[in-house]
């Protein structure tokens, strides 16, 4: 179990730009880096627009992969930008998408803009970061996280998809391709030699992003996520990153978000809540 580490002081918190841009870059590379035949099968098209990224997957079997994010950092969020984003999704025939914008960069007329283009409130995510200058306490038992390379990419990807309840097929092909990408690292834990949990890490300049983490239902509650958090914190620090960024769902009253609590115990600080804006054609 990872003991709580000291939270970063207010003076050492990263700007929202750090969290938004590293997440956007990780998602862009994750989807756009799929093999050509997989992009064709899933209908993937990705563009950089207005300082952010727009990711479309026409044949998304999950409703997760169509999204637009990273806006408001290098260019302002405007009605014209939102119109371009919605037009891109519409022209690609996607059934729906999510637009994710940090609350600090929303324009004063956001309510008018989102009403005009049919964006409505969806779920909310907590954006978190960990100061990598704060050391990680020693492990106290539990499984060992192991980095894997390309030969085990498909197995890693399969467990990640199954752990999230997503179908395999082309999504596994897309996910497995990430293992060979520059800046990307894949981690697993095993039981009896079999992979039972998977997680990813993407490093970009002085920041890193946690990319997915899932455990098969039969092996949950045994410390796998804690072990992989520890491994990724250490890897991001060793890569020279200053911050490790993450996101997870908001914990509502009466709910228990295991991911959020694991992150908090690992020294992550909740910095802000970001609303997901849902678009339908």
BELHU-V377407 format. One line per field, one symbol per residue. ss: DSSP state (@ for helix, = for strand, . for the rest). psi: psi as a letter, one per 40 degrees, with the letter a starting at -180 (. if undefined). burial: b if it has 9 or more other ideal C-beta (glycine too) atoms within 8 Angstrom, else e. A space follows every 10 residues. Layout:
ss = ???
psi = ???
burial = ???
//
This chain:
ss = .........@ @@...@@@@@ @@@@@@@@@@ @@...@@@@@ @@.======. .======... ......===. ........@@ @@@@@@@@@@ @.....==== ..@@@....@ @@@@@@..== ========== =......... .....===.@ @@@@@@@@@@ @@@......@ @@@@@@@@@@ ...======= =..======= ====..==== =====.@@@. ...@@@@@@@ @@@@@@@@.. ..=======. .......@@@ @@@@@...== =========. .
psi = hhihihiiid deiiiddddd dddddddddd ddeiiddddd defhhhihhf eaihhigdfh ededehihie iedeiihidd dddddddddd defieiihhh hhdeehidfd ddddddefhi hbiiihhiih heehihiiig aiihihhiad dedddddddd dddefiibbd ddddddddde iheiihiiii hfeiheiiii hhhhbeiihh gihihideei eeeddddddd ddddddddee idihiiiiih hiheihgddd dddddeeihh dihhhhhhhi .
burial = ebeebeebee eebbebebbb bbbbbbbbbb bbebeeebbe ebbbebeebb bbbbbbbbeb eeeebbbbbb bbbeeebebe bbbbbbebbb ebebebbbbb bbbebbbeeb eebbeebbbe ebebbbbbbb bbebebeeee ebbebbbbee ebbebbbbbb bbbeebeeeb bbbbbbbbbe beebbbbbbb eeeebbbbbb bbbbeebbbb bbbbbbeebe eebbbbbbbb bbbbbbbeee bebbbbbbbb eeeeeebebb bbbbbbbbbb bbbbbbbbbe e
//
